[in-house]
Amino acid sequence: MRPVVSATPALLASVAVGRPVRGEFTYLVPEALAGNLAPGQRVLVPFGRGMALGFYLGPANAPVEGGVRLKPIQRVLEDSPSLPKDLIALLRFAAEHYRHPLGEVIRGALPPGLSTAVDEKAAKADVQHFAEAVVTEVPPQLNRAPAQAAALQYLLAVGGRAQLEEVAHAIPGARETLKKLAARGMVKLVEVVLEPGVREGLIQGRPDHLTPEQDVAVRELQGAVDAGGFQPYLLHGVTGSGKTEVYLRAVEHALSQGKGSLVLVPEIALTPQLVGRFRSRFGGDVAVLHSGLKDRERLFHWQALRKGTVKIAVGVRSAVFAPVENLGLIVVDEEHDPSFKQDEKLRYQARDLAVVRGKQAGAVVVLGSATPALETLQNARAGRYKLLELKSRVDDRPMPTISLVDLRVERPREGQVTEEAPILSPQMLQAMEETVAKGQQVILFLNRRGHSTILLCEVCGLSLKCHDCDVCMTHHQSQNRVVCHYCGVAFPVPNSCRECTGPLLKLGIGTERVEAEVSERLPGARVARLDRDSATSAERLTELLASFARREIDVLVGTQMVAKGHDFPGVTLVCVVMADTSLAIPDFRASERTFHLLTPV
């Protein structure tokens, strides 16, 4: 029999294990580690028949039951804790409130490199390796070495320079191959130190003066930061009223007081422009956290925040767990957006957790929106949040003139109706032609990607649905595939109905079909599409937005990615296609969500 281990409470540790199991576990602290443990450190612990990543939470009391066999902590994986104490408190709250295992919550909050059981030395992210080609073509003698030729061709195809990890991912065994090419003088392997500041975004200048309403809001927030303590605000400002400038001035003041700031945006689509604004104001003192970054970059930004070398964090919902030092200000931009709600694993609402974190840290919290969520409005009306309003647009710009076009009058009304309403009404087409002719820009908004929203059998009337989700598949013509927008399963477009072999009708519209229609009806216009299918990476997204800002695109067709937080002075016409379709979504918030979408547009 194994001996029963007894220990004093000081030598027992409470550990959350990064596995889908609830509760905290008690481990024995070896004497060699007794003085080296601090709450928030990652540790390696025996669990079940193997080893698991664990998180030391503090001393534990001896088990009440007698005869309990305790296992010892095997190893400490880092010299200093990855998680500060205030963040541990937030993660405990999230685990309890959202009924999720604490260890899984902590592991999910960490960036790649820290969410696995690797030593701190193996998780360093301050150096990035690149491979550079130093020739302009593949020499003939490499034909006998196809692996070397393939690696060199890849480098030349991407402009002569690429990350080593990228080449290795594209070509198996490329690491050793590139070393051989480097020995022959055909490739250079270089190390580049990552900068803590971001290297992306659309740079914008600082306005010379604030509007009276902006000035009132900025003074109020600066006073709250000076006073310290928890104070939540709702910044209710119409689109174009300059909410971002209020955020920037508040963050600037917090920084001058030695306090850190956390800025949350709902989607990656908003990040490049907002990051550009922050970068132009604060330089390298900005860390970015979102899934569009490479894993090493996300880890490096996290570590820069944890060390306190960077004081400002900008990111999407997961950034609510960013380890900002001496947190004094939290901003949640577009707080009404449903993207702040995580719908898998830990199902949390980042806006609500931001308020909880502000309360725990004694920080000022600003929820900004032109269309606040109903619950946020109620909190402001009940006095739980202070209300700051920006009712006028910057430079006294007038609100836009809105024209409503009833597509029912455009559809034939006599006899059997077999045609769909036109995608682009004559009034919309005429307005677009006039705008493009003046050298101005147009945004076309339709909150549905793909070409056709439904494939319907002309004989039996059944629609093509996903086997797993039981929702209609969406037709993507550019890929010649049908895709389920719930689970992501995709396959080639079938030639006929799977039930009766009848012909399939393509009904409904998406951004892909609208793009094709605009290109056909306005042949002289430069048309581009912005949705999750076209913006496949953060770099591609930034490139599209920057190209539109430089007026290299006349008409931008897109989903809600084009409607949020952007400022393009060249845009003088915005068209919303099928504006009322979202009212029919089977969701009790359908009318509220439609209002949230259309008002910013």
Disulfide bonds with the S-S distance in Angstrom:
none
